[in-house]
Amino acid sequence: MLEFRTQGFNGYAVKYSPFFDSRIAVASAANFGLVGNGRLYILGLTAKGIVAEKWFDIQDSLYDLAWSESHENQCVVATGDGSIKLFDISLDQFPVQSWQEHKREVYAVHWNLVAKDTFCSSSWDGTIKI
């Protein structure tokens, strides 16, 4: 079995890319998600094992992620500050878009498999947003 250590971060969600069977993303948080930073890992499955292709650090915990169903390099993440962030992994910058939609931690995001330009989120504030 292959293994990758998220040193200093605890994994909360892991998802295969819908476009590449050798690419996975991991949403993680420092200090068990109680306080501290988050990191989005983009990992590649190679003949030599799992390798970190890229990672993005943000200032709050990451609890979930969803790959875009229409763009091979984009994924959204659920954060501890109530925001949802869109990353384009082909870029070296921080999120390309951020939505401050919830008043508490966002714990789940999911991309619509039919209407591929839509995703939903749920939060500790008791709301579900589309």
N, CA, C and O atoms as a GROMACS GRO file, in nm:
protein
  520
    1MET      N    1   0.084  -0.118   0.000
    1MET     CA    2   0.000   0.000   0.000
    1MET      C    3   0.088   0.124   0.000
    1MET      O    4   0.186   0.132   0.074
    2LEU      N    5   0.052   0.220  -0.082
    2LEU     CA    6   0.127   0.346  -0.089
    2LEU      C    7   0.092   0.435   0.029
    2LEU      O    8  -0.018   0.427   0.085
    3GLU      N    9   0.187   0.521   0.067
    3GLU     CA   10   0.166   0.609   0.182
    3GLU      C   11   0.230   0.744   0.158
    3GLU      O   12   0.336   0.754   0.095
    4PHE      N   13   0.164   0.849   0.208
    4PHE     CA   14   0.217   0.985   0.204
    4PHE      C   15   0.190   1.048   0.339
    4PHE      O   16   0.079   1.039   0.390
    5ARG      N   17   0.290   1.112   0.399
    5ARG     CA   18   0.275   1.176   0.530
    5ARG      C   19   0.250   1.326   0.511
    5ARG      O   20   0.327   1.394   0.444
    6THR      N   21   0.143   1.375   0.570
    6THR     CA   22   0.113   1.519   0.569
    6THR      C   23   0.173   1.580   0.695
    6THR      O   24   0.101   1.616   0.788
    7GLN      N   25   0.304   1.589   0.696
    7GLN     CA   26   0.380   1.632   0.814
    7GLN      C   27   0.329   1.765   0.869
    7GLN      O   28   0.329   1.866   0.798
    8GLY      N   29   0.287   1.765   0.996
    8GLY     CA   30   0.239   1.887   1.060
    8GLY      C   31   0.094   1.920   1.032
    8GLY      O   32   0.041   2.017   1.087
    9PHE      N   33   0.028   1.840   0.948
    9PHE     CA   34  -0.112   1.863   0.913
    9PHE      C   35  -0.188   1.732   0.923
    9PHE      O   36  -0.134   1.625   0.896
   10ASN      N   37  -0.314   1.742   0.962
   10ASN     CA   38  -0.401   1.625   0.972
   10ASN      C   39  -0.498   1.626   0.855
   10ASN      O   40  -0.564   1.726   0.829
   11GLY      N   41  -0.505   1.514   0.785
   11GLY     CA   42  -0.591   1.504   0.669
   11GLY      C   43  -0.738   1.499   0.707
   11GLY      O   44  -0.776   1.427   0.799
   12TYR      N   45  -0.820   1.575   0.637
   12TYR     CA   46  -0.965   1.574   0.659
   12TYR      C   47  -1.042   1.518   0.542
   12TYR      O   48  -1.147   1.457   0.561
   13ALA      N   49  -0.992   1.537   0.419
   13ALA     CA   50  -1.062   1.486   0.302
   13ALA      C   51  -0.959   1.452   0.195
   13ALA      O   52  -0.855   1.517   0.184
   14VAL      N   53  -0.989   1.348   0.118
   14VAL     CA   54  -0.904   1.310   0.006
   14VAL      C   55  -0.996   1.271  -0.110
   14VAL      O   56  -1.092   1.196  -0.092
   15LYS      N   57  -0.964   1.322  -0.229
   15LYS     CA   58  -1.049   1.296  -0.346
   15LYS      C   59  -0.963   1.272  -0.469
   15LYS      O   60  -0.865   1.343  -0.492
   16TYR      N   61  -1.001   1.171  -0.547
   16TYR     CA   62  -0.940   1.149  -0.678
   16TYR      C   63  -0.988   1.254  -0.776
   16TYR      O   64  -1.103   1.298  -0.770
   17SER      N   65  -0.901   1.295  -0.866
   17SER     CA   66  -0.940   1.383  -0.975
   17SER      C   67  -1.033   1.307  -1.069
   17SER      O   68  -1.008   1.190  -1.099
   18PRO      N   69  -1.140   1.372  -1.116
   18PRO     CA   70  -1.228   1.305  -1.213
   18PRO      C   71  -1.166   1.298  -1.353
   18PRO      O   72  -1.221   1.233  -1.442
   19PHE      N   73  -1.051   1.364  -1.373
   19PHE     CA   74  -0.986   1.368  -1.504
   19PHE      C   75  -0.861   1.281  -1.512
   19PHE      O   76  -0.830   1.229  -1.619
   20PHE      N   77  -0.789   1.264  -1.399
   20PHE     CA   78  -0.663   1.189  -1.399
   20PHE      C   79  -0.667   1.088  -1.285
   20PHE      O   80  -0.685   1.124  -1.169
   21ASP      N   81  -0.650   0.960  -1.319
   21ASP     CA   82  -0.654   0.858  -1.214
   21ASP      C   83  -0.526   0.854  -1.130
   21ASP      O   84  -0.519   0.779  -1.033
   22SER      N   85  -0.427   0.934  -1.167
   22SER     CA   86  -0.303   0.939  -1.090
   22SER      C   87  -0.289   1.068  -1.009
   22SER      O   88  -0.180   1.099  -0.962
   23ARG      N   89  -0.398   1.143  -0.994
   23ARG     CA   90  -0.392   1.270  -0.919
   23ARG      C   91  -0.498   1.269  -0.809
   23ARG      O   92  -0.615   1.240  -0.833
   24ILE      N   93  -0.454   1.302  -0.689
   24ILE     CA   94  -0.547   1.316  -0.577
   24ILE      C   95  -0.521   1.449  -0.506
   24ILE      O   96  -0.411   1.504  -0.515
   25ALA      N   97  -0.622   1.497  -0.438
   25ALA     CA   98  -0.608   1.620  -0.358
   25ALA      C   99  -0.645   1.587  -0.214
   25ALA      O  100  -0.730   1.502  -0.188
   26VAL      N  101  -0.579   1.655  -0.122
   26VAL     CA  102  -0.603   1.633   0.021
   26VAL      C  103  -0.626   1.768   0.088
   26VAL      O  104  -0.545   1.859   0.073
   27ALA      N  105  -0.736   1.780   0.162
   27ALA     CA  106  -0.762   1.896   0.246
   27ALA      C  107  -0.712   1.862   0.386
   27ALA      O  108  -0.746   1.757   0.440
   28SER      N  109  -0.633   1.950   0.445
   28SER     CA  110  -0.574   1.920   0.575
   28SER      C  111  -0.574   2.043   0.665
   28SER      O  112  -0.595   2.156   0.620
   29ALA      N  113  -0.549   2.018   0.793
   29ALA     CA  114  -0.548   2.126   0.891
   29ALA      C  115  -0.442   2.098   0.997
   29ALA      O  116  -0.420   1.983   1.035
   30ALA      N  117  -0.378   2.203   1.045
   30ALA     CA  118  -0.284   2.190   1.156
   30ALA      C  119  -0.361   2.176   1.286
   30ALA      O  120  -0.477   2.218   1.296
   31ASN      N  121  -0.298   2.118   1.386
   31ASN     CA  122  -0.354   2.108   1.521
   31ASN      C  123  -0.493   2.046   1.523
   31ASN      O  124  -0.582   2.092   1.595
   32PHE      N  125  -0.512   1.942   1.445
   32PHE     CA  126  -0.638   1.867   1.438
   32PHE      C  127  -0.757   1.953   1.398
   32PHE      O  128  -0.871   1.919   1.429
   33GLY      N  129  -0.731   2.065   1.330
   33GLY     CA  130  -0.838   2.151   1.282
   33GLY      C  131  -0.896   2.242   1.386
   33GLY      O  132  -0.994   2.312   1.360
   34LEU      N  133  -0.839   2.245   1.505
   34LEU     CA  134  -0.893   2.329   1.613
   34LEU      C  135  -0.850   2.474   1.597
   34LEU      O  136  -0.931   2.565   1.618
   35VAL      N  137  -0.725   2.498   1.562
   35VAL     CA  138  -0.672   2.632   1.540
   35VAL      C  139  -0.551   2.619   1.450
   35VAL      O  140  -0.480   2.519   1.455
   36GLY      N  141  -0.528   2.719   1.368
   36GLY     CA  142  -0.409   2.716   1.284
   36GLY      C  143  -0.439   2.711   1.136
   36GLY      O  144  -0.552   2.734   1.093
   37ASN      N  145  -0.336   2.682   1.060
   37ASN     CA  146  -0.341   2.690   0.915
   37ASN      C  147  -0.396   2.563   0.851
   37ASN      O  148  -0.410   2.458   0.915
   38GLY      N  149  -0.427   2.577   0.723
   38GLY     CA  150  -0.469   2.464   0.642
   38GLY      C  151  -0.379   2.450   0.522
   38GLY      O  152  -0.310   2.545   0.483
   39ARG      N  153  -0.379   2.333   0.463
   39ARG     CA  154  -0.298   2.309   0.344
   39ARG      C  155  -0.375   2.219   0.248
   39ARG      O  156  -0.431   2.117   0.287
   40LEU      N  157  -0.377   2.260   0.121
   40LEU     CA  158  -0.430   2.179   0.013
   40LEU      C  159  -0.313   2.114  -0.057
   40LEU      O  160  -0.229   2.182  -0.115
   41TYR      N  161  -0.308   1.980  -0.052
   41TYR     CA  162  -0.204   1.904  -0.122
   41TYR      C  163  -0.258   1.854  -0.254
   41TYR      O  164  -0.372   1.807  -0.261
   42ILE      N  165  -0.178   1.864  -0.359
   42ILE     CA  166  -0.205   1.798  -0.486
   42ILE      C  167  -0.098   1.692  -0.501
   42ILE      O  168   0.021   1.722  -0.511
   43LEU      N  169  -0.141   1.567  -0.502
   43LEU     CA  170  -0.047   1.455  -0.500
   43LEU      C  171  -0.055   1.376  -0.630
   43LEU      O  172  -0.162   1.362  -0.690
   44GLY      N  173   0.059   1.325  -0.672
   44GLY     CA  174   0.066   1.241  -0.790
   44GLY      C  175   0.102   1.099  -0.752
   44GLY      O  176   0.189   1.077  -0.668
   45LEU      N  177   0.035   1.004  -0.814
   45LEU     CA  178   0.064   0.863  -0.791
   45LEU      C  179   0.160   0.819  -0.901
   45LEU      O  180   0.125   0.817  -1.019
   46THR      N  181   0.283   0.784  -0.862
   46THR     CA  182   0.386   0.748  -0.959
   46THR      C  183   0.436   0.607  -0.931
   46THR      O  184   0.398   0.544  -0.832
   47ALA      N  185   0.523   0.559  -1.018
   47ALA     CA  186   0.583   0.427  -0.998
   47ALA      C  187   0.672   0.425  -0.874
   47ALA      O  188   0.698   0.319  -0.817
   48LYS      N  189   0.719   0.542  -0.832
   48LYS     CA  190   0.804   0.553  -0.713
   48LYS      C  191   0.726   0.586  -0.586
   48LYS      O  192   0.785   0.608  -0.481
   49GLY      N  193   0.593   0.589  -0.596
   49GLY     CA  194   0.510   0.618  -0.480
   49GLY      C  195   0.429   0.746  -0.498
   49GLY      O  196   0.411   0.794  -0.610
   50ILE      N  197   0.381   0.799  -0.388
   50ILE     CA  198   0.301   0.922  -0.389
   50ILE      C  199   0.395   1.040  -0.371
   50ILE      O  200   0.475   1.043  -0.277
   51VAL      N  201   0.384   1.138  -0.460
   51VAL     CA  202   0.469   1.256  -0.452
   51VAL      C  203   0.383   1.382  -0.449
   51VAL      O  204   0.277   1.388  -0.513
   52ALA      N  205   0.429   1.481  -0.374
   52ALA     CA  206   0.359   1.610  -0.369
   52ALA      C  207   0.394   1.688  -0.495
   52ALA      O  208   0.509   1.727  -0.514
   53GLU      N  209   0.295   1.711  -0.579
   53GLU     CA  210   0.317   1.791  -0.699
   53GLU      C  211   0.312   1.940  -0.667
   53GLU      O  212   0.383   2.021  -0.726
   54LYS      N  213   0.225   1.974  -0.571
   54LYS     CA  214   0.205   2.114  -0.535
   54LYS      C  215   0.128   2.118  -0.404
   54LYS      O  216   0.058   2.023  -0.370
   55TRP      N  217   0.140   2.228  -0.332
   55TRP     CA  218   0.056   2.251  -0.215
   55TRP      C  219   0.032   2.399  -0.199
   55TRP      O  220   0.112   2.482  -0.242
   56PHE      N  221  -0.080   2.430  -0.136
   56PHE     CA  222  -0.121   2.568  -0.111
   56PHE      C  223  -0.150   2.581   0.037
   56PHE      O  224  -0.229   2.505   0.092
   57ASP      N  225  -0.088   2.678   0.102
   57ASP     CA  226  -0.113   2.705   0.244
   57ASP      C  227  -0.212   2.821   0.255
   57ASP      O  228  -0.202   2.920   0.182
   58ILE      N  229  -0.306   2.808   0.348
   58ILE     CA  230  -0.397   2.919   0.377
   58ILE      C  231  -0.401   2.938   0.528
   58ILE      O  232  -0.347   2.857   0.603
   59GLN      N  233  -0.464   3.046   0.573
   59GLN     CA  234  -0.459   3.085   0.713
   59GLN      C  235  -0.567   3.023   0.799
   59GLN      O  236  -0.583   3.064   0.914
   60ASP      N  237  -0.641   2.927   0.748
   60ASP     CA  238  -0.739   2.858   0.831
   60ASP      C  239  -0.749   2.713   0.788
   60ASP      O  240  -0.705   2.676   0.680
   61SER      N  241  -0.807   2.632   0.873
   61SER     CA  242  -0.818   2.489   0.847
   61SER      C  243  -0.898   2.459   0.721
   61SER      O  244  -0.990   2.533   0.686
   62LEU      N  245  -0.863   2.349   0.655
   62LEU     CA  246  -0.941   2.298   0.542
   62LEU      C  247  -1.007   2.168   0.585
   62LEU      O  248  -0.942   2.080   0.641
   63TYR      N  249  -1.139   2.156   0.560
   63TYR     CA  250  -1.214   2.040   0.606
   63TYR      C  251  -1.266   1.950   0.495
   63TYR      O  252  -1.292   1.832   0.518
   64ASP      N  253  -1.282   2.004   0.375
   64ASP     CA  254  -1.332   1.922   0.265
   64ASP      C  255  -1.288   1.985   0.134
   64ASP      O  256  -1.242   2.100   0.131
   65LEU      N  257  -1.301   1.910   0.025
   65LEU     CA  258  -1.268   1.962  -0.107
   65LEU      C  259  -1.351   1.889  -0.210
   65LEU      O  260  -1.403   1.780  -0.185
   66ALA      N  261  -1.363   1.949  -0.327
   66ALA     CA  262  -1.432   1.888  -0.441
   66ALA      C  263  -1.363   1.933  -0.568
   66ALA      O  264  -1.340   2.052  -0.589
   67TRP      N  265  -1.330   1.838  -0.654
   67TRP     CA  266  -1.274   1.870  -0.785
   67TRP      C  267  -1.383   1.924  -0.875
   67TRP      O  268  -1.499   1.882  -0.866
   68SER      N  269  -1.346   2.017  -0.960
   68SER     CA  270  -1.439   2.068  -1.062
   68SER      C  271  -1.474   1.955  -1.157
   68SER      O  272  -1.390   1.872  -1.190
   69GLU      N  273  -1.598   1.953  -1.199
   69GLU     CA  274  -1.642   1.854  -1.296
   69GLU      C  275  -1.624   1.902  -1.440
   69GLU      O  276  -1.649   1.827  -1.534
   70SER      N  277  -1.581   2.029  -1.457
   70SER     CA  278  -1.565   2.082  -1.592
   70SER      C  279  -1.425   2.134  -1.622
   70SER      O  280  -1.393   2.160  -1.738
   71HIS      N  281  -1.341   2.151  -1.520
   71HIS     CA  282  -1.206   2.203  -1.542
   71HIS      C  283  -1.108   2.115  -1.466
   71HIS      O  284  -1.116   2.102  -1.344
   72GLU      N  285  -1.016   2.055  -1.538
   72GLU     CA  286  -0.925   1.956  -1.480
   72GLU      C  287  -0.831   2.009  -1.373
   72GLU      O  288  -0.777   1.930  -1.295
   73ASN      N  289  -0.810   2.139  -1.368
   73ASN     CA  290  -0.714   2.196  -1.273
   73ASN      C  291  -0.778   2.273  -1.158
   73ASN      O  292  -0.706   2.340  -1.084
   74GLN      N  293  -0.907   2.266  -1.142
   74GLN     CA  294  -0.972   2.345  -1.038
   74GLN      C  295  -1.039   2.258  -0.932
   74GLN      O  296  -1.096   2.153  -0.961
   75CYS      N  297  -1.028   2.306  -0.809
   75CYS     CA  298  -1.102   2.243  -0.700
   75CYS      C  299  -1.141   2.349  -0.598
   75CYS      O  300  -1.074   2.451  -0.584
   76VAL      N  301  -1.250   2.323  -0.527
   76VAL     CA  302  -1.296   2.412  -0.420
   76VAL      C  303  -1.266   2.345  -0.287
   76VAL      O  304  -1.265   2.223  -0.276
   77VAL      N  305  -1.243   2.428  -0.185
   77VAL     CA  306  -1.217   2.378  -0.051
   77VAL      C  307  -1.311   2.444   0.049
   77VAL      O  308  -1.351   2.559   0.031
   78ALA      N  309  -1.344   2.371   0.154
   78ALA     CA  310  -1.424   2.420   0.266
   78ALA      C  311  -1.329   2.461   0.377
   78ALA      O  312  -1.242   2.383   0.416
   79THR      N  313  -1.345   2.583   0.428
   79THR     CA  314  -1.249   2.634   0.526
   79THR      C  315  -1.314   2.662   0.662
   79THR      O  316  -1.436   2.670   0.676
   80GLY      N  317  -1.227   2.676   0.761
   80GLY     CA  318  -1.271   2.702   0.896
   80GLY      C  319  -1.315   2.845   0.921
   80GLY      O  320  -1.372   2.873   1.026
   81ASP      N  321  -1.290   2.936   0.828
   81ASP     CA  322  -1.330   3.075   0.848
   81ASP      C  323  -1.465   3.107   0.783
   81ASP      O  324  -1.506   3.223   0.778
   82GLY      N  325  -1.535   3.005   0.734
   82GLY     CA  326  -1.666   3.025   0.673
   82GLY      C  327  -1.663   3.052   0.524
   82GLY      O  328  -1.767   3.077   0.463
   83SER      N  329  -1.545   3.047   0.466
   83SER     CA  330  -1.535   3.076   0.322
   83SER      C  331  -1.517   2.947   0.242
   83SER      O  332  -1.481   2.842   0.295
   84ILE      N  333  -1.543   2.960   0.112
   84ILE     CA  334  -1.519   2.854   0.015
   84ILE      C  335  -1.420   2.913  -0.083
   84ILE      O  336  -1.442   3.023  -0.135
   85LYS      N  337  -1.312   2.841  -0.109
   85LYS     CA  338  -1.207   2.895  -0.196
   85LYS      C  339  -1.189   2.805  -0.317
   85LYS      O  340  -1.192   2.682  -0.307
   86LEU      N  341  -1.170   2.869  -0.434
   86LEU     CA  342  -1.146   2.798  -0.559
   86LEU      C  343  -0.998   2.810  -0.594
   86LEU      O  344  -0.944   2.920  -0.605
   87PHE      N  345  -0.934   2.695  -0.610
   87PHE     CA  346  -0.794   2.691  -0.649
   87PHE      C  347  -0.782   2.642  -0.792
   87PHE      O  348  -0.854   2.552  -0.834
   88ASP      N  349  -0.689   2.702  -0.866
   88ASP     CA  350  -0.649   2.652  -0.997
   88ASP      C  351  -0.507   2.601  -0.980
   88ASP      O  352  -0.414   2.680  -0.962
   89ILE      N  353  -0.489   2.470  -0.987
   89ILE     CA  354  -0.358   2.413  -0.955
   89ILE      C  355  -0.254   2.436  -1.064
   89ILE      O  356  -0.137   2.404  -1.044
   90SER      N  357  -0.295   2.490  -1.178
   90SER     CA  358  -0.197   2.523  -1.282
   90SER      C  359  -0.129   2.656  -1.251
   90SER      O  360  -0.031   2.692  -1.316
   91LEU      N  361  -0.179   2.729  -1.153
   91LEU     CA  362  -0.122   2.858  -1.112
   91LEU      C  363  -0.046   2.842  -0.982
   91LEU      O  364  -0.073   2.750  -0.904
   92ASP      N  365   0.048   2.930  -0.959
   92ASP     CA  366   0.126   2.924  -0.834
   92ASP      C  367   0.074   3.020  -0.729
   92ASP      O  368   0.133   3.032  -0.621
   93GLN      N  369  -0.034   3.089  -0.758
   93GLN     CA  370  -0.090   3.186  -0.666
   93GLN      C  371  -0.188   3.120  -0.569
   93GLN      O  372  -0.219   3.002  -0.579
   94PHE      N  373  -0.233   3.200  -0.477
   94PHE     CA  374  -0.333   3.156  -0.382
   94PHE      C  375  -0.467   3.142  -0.453
   94PHE      O  376  -0.470   3.146  -0.576
   95PRO      N  377  -0.577   3.125  -0.384
   95PRO     CA  378  -0.706   3.098  -0.452
   95PRO      C  379  -0.738   3.200  -0.560
   95PRO      O  380  -0.710   3.319  -0.546
   96VAL      N  381  -0.797   3.151  -0.669
   96VAL     CA  382  -0.837   3.241  -0.777
   96VAL      C  383  -0.971   3.306  -0.746
   96VAL      O  384  -1.008   3.406  -0.808
   97GLN      N  385  -1.046   3.248  -0.652
   97GLN     CA  386  -1.176   3.304  -0.611
   97GLN      C  387  -1.203   3.262  -0.467
   97GLN      O  388  -1.164   3.154  -0.424
   98SER      N  389  -1.270   3.348  -0.394
   98SER     CA  390  -1.310   3.317  -0.257
   98SER      C  391  -1.449   3.372  -0.232
   98SER      O  392  -1.479   3.487  -0.265
   99TRP      N  393  -1.535   3.290  -0.173
   99TRP     CA  394  -1.671   3.330  -0.140
   99TRP      C  395  -1.687   3.323   0.012
   99TRP      O  396  -1.664   3.218   0.071
  100GLN      N  397  -1.727   3.433   0.074
  100GLN     CA  398  -1.753   3.436   0.218
  100GLN      C  399  -1.904   3.419   0.237
  100GLN      O  400  -1.976   3.517   0.256
  101GLU      N  401  -1.950   3.297   0.233
  101GLU     CA  402  -2.094   3.268   0.231
  101GLU      C  403  -2.150   3.223   0.365
  101GLU      O  404  -2.270   3.237   0.389
  102HIS      N  405  -2.067   3.171   0.451
  102HIS     CA  406  -2.116   3.116   0.578
  102HIS      C  407  -2.063   3.195   0.696
  102HIS      O  408  -1.961   3.263   0.688
  103LYS      N  409  -2.135   3.183   0.807
  103LYS     CA  410  -2.096   3.254   0.930
  103LYS      C  411  -2.010   3.169   1.023
  103LYS      O  412  -1.951   3.221   1.117
  104ARG      N  413  -2.004   3.038   0.997
  104ARG     CA  414  -1.923   2.946   1.077
  104ARG      C  415  -1.842   2.857   0.984
  104ARG      O  416  -1.840   2.878   0.863
  105GLU      N  417  -1.776   2.758   1.039
  105GLU     CA  418  -1.692   2.666   0.962
  105GLU      C  419  -1.772   2.597   0.852
  105GLU      O  420  -1.886   2.554   0.873
  106VAL      N  421  -1.711   2.586   0.735
  106VAL     CA  422  -1.769   2.511   0.624
  106VAL      C  423  -1.710   2.370   0.631
  106VAL      O  424  -1.588   2.353   0.627
  107TYR      N  425  -1.797   2.270   0.642
  107TYR     CA  426  -1.748   2.134   0.660
  107TYR      C  427  -1.768   2.043   0.540
  107TYR      O  428  -1.716   1.931   0.539
  108ALA      N  429  -1.841   2.088   0.440
  108ALA     CA  430  -1.861   2.001   0.324
  108ALA      C  431  -1.882   2.085   0.199
  108ALA      O  432  -1.951   2.187   0.202
  109VAL      N  433  -1.822   2.040   0.089
  109VAL     CA  434  -1.846   2.096  -0.044
  109VAL      C  435  -1.860   1.980  -0.142
  109VAL      O  436  -1.798   1.876  -0.125
  110HIS      N  437  -1.944   2.000  -0.243
  110HIS     CA  438  -1.962   1.896  -0.344
  110HIS      C  439  -1.997   1.961  -0.476
  110HIS      O  440  -2.084   2.048  -0.482
  111TRP      N  441  -1.929   1.919  -0.583
  111TRP     CA  442  -1.956   1.972  -0.715
  111TRP      C  443  -2.071   1.895  -0.778
  111TRP      O  444  -2.077   1.773  -0.768
  112ASN      N  445  -2.162   1.967  -0.843
  112ASN     CA  446  -2.277   1.905  -0.909
  112ASN      C  447  -2.228   1.823  -1.028
  112ASN      O  448  -2.154   1.874  -1.111
  113LEU      N  449  -2.270   1.697  -1.036
  113LEU     CA  450  -2.226   1.610  -1.144
  113LEU      C  451  -2.303   1.634  -1.274
  113LEU      O  452  -2.259   1.590  -1.380
  114VAL      N  453  -2.418   1.702  -1.266
  114VAL     CA  454  -2.499   1.728  -1.385
  114VAL      C  455  -2.480   1.872  -1.433
  114VAL      O  456  -2.438   1.895  -1.546
  115ALA      N  457  -2.510   1.968  -1.346
  115ALA     CA  458  -2.486   2.110  -1.377
  115ALA      C  459  -2.344   2.142  -1.333
  115ALA      O  460  -2.323   2.183  -1.219
  116LYS      N  461  -2.250   2.124  -1.420
  116LYS     CA  462  -2.109   2.125  -1.385
  116LYS      C  463  -2.052   2.262  -1.347
  116LYS      O  464  -1.934   2.272  -1.312
  117ASP      N  465  -2.134   2.367  -1.353
  117ASP     CA  466  -2.088   2.499  -1.309
  117ASP      C  467  -2.141   2.534  -1.171
  117ASP      O  468  -2.137   2.650  -1.130
  118THR      N  469  -2.191   2.433  -1.097
  118THR     CA  470  -2.256   2.456  -0.968
  118THR      C  471  -2.196   2.364  -0.862
  118THR      O  472  -2.167   2.247  -0.888
  119PHE      N  473  -2.180   2.418  -0.742
  119PHE     CA  474  -2.142   2.335  -0.629
  119PHE      C  475  -2.222   2.378  -0.507
  119PHE      O  476  -2.280   2.487  -0.505
  120CYS      N  477  -2.226   2.293  -0.406
  120CYS     CA  478  -2.299   2.324  -0.284
  120CYS      C  479  -2.206   2.312  -0.164
  120CYS      O  480  -2.100   2.249  -0.171
  121SER      N  481  -2.248   2.374  -0.053
  121SER     CA  482  -2.168   2.370   0.069
  121SER      C  483  -2.261   2.362   0.190
  121SER      O  484  -2.377   2.403   0.184
  122SER      N  485  -2.207   2.308   0.299
  122SER     CA  486  -2.282   2.308   0.425
  122SER      C  487  -2.189   2.353   0.536
  122SER      O  488  -2.067   2.337   0.528
  123SER      N  489  -2.249   2.409   0.641
  123SER     CA  490  -2.171   2.475   0.744
  123SER      C  491  -2.230   2.450   0.883
  123SER      O  492  -2.345   2.410   0.899
  124TRP      N  493  -2.144   2.476   0.983
  124TRP     CA  494  -2.190   2.471   1.121
  124TRP      C  495  -2.289   2.581   1.153
  124TRP      O  496  -2.351   2.578   1.259
  125ASP      N  497  -2.306   2.679   1.065
  125ASP     CA  498  -2.403   2.783   1.090
  125ASP      C  499  -2.546   2.733   1.060
  125ASP      O  500  -2.643   2.808   1.074
  126GLY      N  501  -2.558   2.608   1.018
  126GLY     CA  502  -2.691   2.549   0.994
  126GLY      C  503  -2.745   2.572   0.854
  126GLY      O  504  -2.861   2.543   0.828
  127THR      N  505  -2.662   2.625   0.764
  127THR     CA  506  -2.710   2.654   0.629
  127THR      C  507  -2.644   2.563   0.526
  127THR      O  508  -2.532   2.515   0.545
  128ILE      N  509  -2.716   2.542   0.418
  128ILE     CA  510  -2.665   2.477   0.299
  128ILE      C  511  -2.678   2.578   0.186
  128ILE      O  512  -2.786   2.635   0.167
  129LYS      N  513  -2.572   2.600   0.113
  129LYS     CA  514  -2.573   2.700   0.006
  129LYS      C  515  -2.539   2.635  -0.127
  129LYS      O  516  -2.459   2.542  -0.132
  130ILE      N  517  -2.600   2.685  -0.234
  130ILE     CA  518  -2.573   2.638  -0.369
  130ILE      C  519  -2.522   2.756  -0.452
  130ILE      O  520  -2.492   2.740  -0.570
   0.00000   0.00000   0.00000
